[in-house]
Amino acid sequence: MSEAAILGLVAGNGEYPRLVIEGARKQVPGIKIVVVAFRGETRQDLVPLADVCEWFRVGQVSGPFQFFSKHGVRQVIMAGQLAPSNLFNLRPDLRALMILARLPRRNAETIFGAVADEASKFGIEVLPATTYMEDHIPRVGHIAGPVPNDRQMLDAKYGMRIAKEVSRLDIGQSVLVRHGTVLAVEGFEGTNECIKRGGALGNGRNVTLAKVAKANHDMRFDVPVVGNLTLETCRDAGVSQIVMEAGKTLLLQRESVFEICRKNKISLHAL
């Protein structure tokens, strides 16, 4: 963290932004947290945790940049997702329109990457989204729930291989497999809808979810996350195994995740 210990946070939905704030305050006592929040996305309970917070609509770019500059922000973290539908329901300001007009492909990587490049014009550096989140990045090995059997390990390795290939094609970062058969591939709908489809096709039995980062993933944004919502969706869909990529995936809400795995006999591990 640079000179004045000021951190800008672009806060999407879920628990992730709160954990970034907690991690930053733990590692850098006295740090000032300046938050850009989005209507309909950012949780209201994040506001009291920030030193300064201002609300914007999804699609505004100039306003957030000016807000950060006003408060002396030179380093920013993007944390938390935005609903996939917002890619098609943007109400962009002029600067956002100019950014979008330059993009031949519009997905999370290209849009946020272009926004990060634009931030540099304001003297703002976008830090890796894993900054201050080191305690939430799993290493290789079993994490929670039952230890996977040989059949599950075969599906775990197969699912990881397919997920890596799918992510290379910019389709998605998650797949569901059962006994060597791909049941569902994540697309625009997001991971949780993919889990529901795959669980139904696998009759809710012996289904494995594999979740990875892209090859050469830009760790400034769209880092894969597994947390309560993922586990609850897997539980309801009958997924019995979750395998995530070690070192490049965030595991949030560990205690409750462990409890869901224990109660529902869901194997969770990192490869």
VEXVOVO-491085 format. One line per field, with one value per residue (C-alpha): y, x, z; residue in one letter. Coordinates in Angstrom, 2 decimals. Example, Ala and Ser with C-alpha at 12.3 -4.5 7.8 and 13.67 -1.06 7.14 Angstrom:
residues 2
py = (-4.50 -1.06) .
px = (12.30 13.67) .
pz = (7.80 7.14) .
residuo = (A S) .
//
This chain:
residues 271
py = (0.00 3.37 6.58 7.85 4.38 5.09 2.23 2.59 -0.28 -0.88 -3.00 -5.48 -7.86 -10.55 -10.90 -10.42 -6.58 -6.80 -9.34 -7.10 -4.24 -6.49 -7.80 -4.31 -2.94 -5.95 -5.60 -1.79 -0.15 3.30 2.72 4.88 2.94 4.81 2.79 3.07 1.26 0.31 0.60 -2.80 -4.63 -3.51 -4.56 -1.71 -3.10 -2.34 1.43 1.64 -0.24 2.43 5.81 7.33 5.77 7.04 5.30 5.07 3.16 0.33 1.80 5.02 5.41 9.12 9.68 6.92 8.03 11.63 10.47 8.47 11.33 13.75 11.56 10.99 7.36 6.01 2.27 0.41 -3.12 -4.45 -6.94 -8.72 -9.63 -7.71 -9.55 -10.97 -9.30 -5.91 -6.46 -5.99 -3.55 -0.89 2.79 3.97 7.52 9.09 7.71 4.21 4.49 5.37 2.38 -0.04 1.24 0.13 -3.45 -6.13 -8.59 -7.72 -9.92 -9.36 -9.61 -7.20 -4.64 -4.52 -4.66 -1.59 0.19 -0.61 0.82 3.95 4.26 4.68 7.96 9.23 8.00 5.08 1.59 -1.42 -3.97 -7.74 -8.67 -11.09 -8.26 -8.58 -11.90 -14.25 -16.12 -17.03 -18.67 -22.47 -24.57 -28.00 -30.64 -31.71 -28.81 -30.01 -32.81 -36.44 -37.32 -37.99 -41.58 -42.78 -42.29 -38.74 -37.92 -39.07 -36.76 -33.93 -34.10 -34.50 -31.58 -29.35 -30.18 -29.42 -26.24 -24.98 -25.54 -23.90 -20.89 -20.58 -20.04 -17.26 -19.27 -19.77 -21.00 -23.85 -27.24 -30.09 -33.70 -37.15 -40.38 -38.85 -37.09 -33.30 -32.36 -28.57 -25.78 -22.33 -19.60 -16.18 -17.32 -17.69 -20.51 -21.02 -21.50 -23.86 -25.88 -26.18 -27.43 -29.89 -31.22 -31.86 -33.63 -35.80 -36.68 -35.10 -37.98 -38.23 -34.83 -32.89 -29.12 -27.97 -24.26 -22.71 -19.48 -18.85 -19.50 -16.20 -14.94 -11.19 -11.34 -7.74 -8.83 -11.72 -14.04 -17.32 -17.49 -20.33 -19.42 -20.06 -19.42 -21.85 -24.53 -24.02 -24.23 -27.41 -28.91 -28.24 -29.57 -32.78 -31.98 -34.22 -32.83 -29.40 -29.03 -25.60 -24.40 -23.99 -20.61 -18.89 -19.30 -17.57 -19.57 -17.29 -17.89 -20.91 -21.86 -22.04 -23.66 -26.37 -26.94 -27.26 -29.74 -31.77 -31.90 -32.69 -34.92 -32.61 -33.13 -29.86 -29.82 -27.92 -29.22) .
px = (0.00 1.39 2.21 -0.93 -2.43 -5.60 -7.40 -10.17 -12.64 -15.02 -17.61 -19.84 -22.24 -21.74 -19.34 -16.12 -15.91 -16.39 -13.58 -11.25 -11.95 -11.34 -8.10 -6.86 -7.58 -5.87 -2.72 -2.52 -3.64 -5.11 -5.78 -8.51 -11.08 -12.90 -15.75 -17.56 -20.90 -23.43 -27.18 -28.83 -25.53 -23.47 -24.78 -26.01 -24.20 -20.86 -21.36 -20.55 -17.29 -15.98 -14.47 -16.11 -18.73 -20.66 -23.33 -23.35 -25.32 -23.72 -22.30 -20.94 -17.19 -16.33 -18.12 -16.27 -12.89 -13.55 -14.72 -11.54 -9.35 -11.13 -10.23 -6.61 -7.03 -4.11 -4.69 -7.97 -9.26 -12.27 -14.10 -17.43 -19.40 -22.00 -25.08 -24.32 -27.45 -25.86 -23.59 -26.70 -28.57 -25.91 -26.81 -23.33 -22.06 -20.07 -16.73 -18.21 -19.71 -16.29 -14.74 -17.42 -17.16 -13.52 -14.27 -14.81 -15.82 -17.79 -17.30 -16.09 -12.43 -12.54 -14.82 -13.02 -9.67 -10.57 -11.84 -8.55 -6.60 -8.76 -8.08 -4.38 -5.20 -6.34 -3.16 -5.03 -3.52 -5.85 -4.38 -4.91 -8.32 -6.59 -4.76 -5.34 -7.11 -4.15 -5.86 -8.73 -6.66 -6.54 -3.45 -3.45 -5.25 -8.42 -10.33 -13.65 -16.21 -15.44 -12.09 -12.80 -12.67 -10.85 -13.87 -14.35 -10.68 -10.93 -13.91 -12.13 -9.09 -11.27 -13.49 -10.47 -9.07 -12.37 -12.92 -9.46 -10.22 -13.64 -12.17 -9.48 -12.30 -13.81 -17.00 -16.93 -14.84 -16.96 -18.16 -20.14 -19.26 -20.42 -18.52 -16.46 -19.39 -19.73 -23.20 -23.10 -20.73 -20.95 -21.91 -23.45 -25.88 -23.16 -21.96 -25.08 -27.43 -24.89 -24.86 -28.65 -28.65 -25.83 -27.32 -30.66 -29.03 -27.02 -30.14 -28.50 -26.04 -22.25 -21.94 -18.67 -18.29 -14.88 -14.05 -10.85 -9.16 -8.33 -4.85 -2.95 -5.91 -5.80 -5.95 -7.13 -10.73 -13.18 -11.23 -13.17 -14.90 -16.44 -18.55 -21.84 -24.01 -21.99 -22.22 -25.94 -26.63 -24.52 -26.33 -29.75 -28.63 -27.16 -23.53 -21.32 -17.88 -16.39 -12.86 -11.25 -7.95 -5.34 -3.63 -6.05 -9.48 -10.90 -12.65 -14.92 -16.95 -14.83 -16.58 -20.07 -18.71 -17.07 -20.35 -22.37 -19.81 -19.92 -23.71 -24.29 -21.24 -19.88 -16.19 -14.28 -10.66 -8.11 -6.00) .
pz = (0.00 -0.99 0.77 2.56 3.15 1.22 -0.54 -3.08 -3.29 -6.19 -4.41 -6.19 -4.47 -1.83 1.11 -0.84 -0.48 3.29 3.60 1.59 4.00 7.02 5.53 4.67 8.15 9.73 7.62 7.44 10.70 10.11 6.43 4.88 2.84 0.06 -1.46 -4.78 -4.33 -6.99 -6.60 -6.74 -6.25 -3.25 0.16 2.36 5.41 3.72 4.13 7.89 7.27 4.89 5.78 2.71 0.42 -2.56 -4.62 -8.41 -11.00 -12.93 -16.12 -14.65 -15.06 -14.91 -11.59 -9.71 -11.11 -10.08 -6.64 -6.09 -7.29 -4.94 -1.97 -2.96 -4.04 -6.06 -5.62 -6.12 -5.66 -7.59 -5.36 -5.72 -8.80 -10.74 -12.00 -15.49 -16.87 -16.18 -19.18 -21.31 -19.08 -18.69 -18.60 -19.55 -19.20 -22.04 -20.89 -20.58 -24.05 -25.46 -23.68 -24.90 -28.46 -28.57 -27.49 -30.16 -27.39 -24.28 -21.26 -17.70 -18.68 -21.61 -19.93 -16.58 -18.31 -20.37 -17.24 -15.46 -18.40 -18.25 -14.51 -15.23 -16.99 -13.58 -11.92 -10.35 -10.20 -10.04 -7.63 -7.84 -6.48 -4.10 -2.29 1.50 0.81 1.23 4.08 1.73 -1.04 -0.58 -1.19 -2.83 -0.80 0.91 2.50 3.95 3.88 3.04 1.48 -2.23 -3.44 -6.56 -8.83 -7.58 -8.10 -11.70 -12.20 -10.37 -12.67 -15.77 -14.72 -14.12 -17.54 -19.30 -17.27 -18.24 -21.91 -21.67 -19.86 -22.53 -25.04 -22.83 -22.28 -18.51 -15.61 -14.23 -15.47 -13.93 -14.67 -13.62 -14.26 -17.06 -18.78 -19.00 -17.75 -17.90 -18.90 -17.37 -19.81 -19.48 -16.79 -14.14 -11.90 -9.78 -12.73 -14.27 -11.03 -11.09 -14.70 -14.14 -10.92 -12.62 -15.54 -13.16 -11.15 -8.12 -7.63 -7.85 -9.57 -9.46 -9.85 -11.13 -10.90 -12.28 -13.26 -16.89 -18.17 -17.72 -15.69 -15.01 -11.21 -10.99 -11.46 -11.92 -9.62 -9.13 -5.74 -3.73 -0.71 1.08 -1.96 -4.08 -1.38 -0.79 -4.52 -4.78 -1.79 -3.33 -6.73 -5.33 -6.12 -3.99 -4.87 -5.50 -6.80 -7.09 -8.47 -5.74 -5.54 -7.92 -6.33 -3.25 -0.55 1.49 4.68 5.64 8.88 7.39 4.21 6.34 8.19 4.97 3.62 6.85 7.11 3.45 2.80 0.09 -0.63 -1.11 -2.21 -4.29 -7.16) .
residuo = (M S E A A I L G L V A G N G E Y P R L V I E G A R K Q V P G I K I V V V A F R G E T R Q D L V P L A D V C E W F R V G Q V S G P F Q F F S K H G V R Q V I M A G Q L A P S N L F N L R P D L R A L M I L A R L P R R N A E T I F G A V A D E A S K F G I E V L P A T T Y M E D H I P R V G H I A G P V P N D R Q M L D A K Y G M R I A K E V S R L D I G Q S V L V R H G T V L A V E G F E G T N E C I K R G G A L G N G R N V T L A K V A K A N H D M R F D V P V V G N L T L E T C R D A G V S Q I V M E A G K T L L L Q R E S V F E I C R K N K I S L H A L) .
//
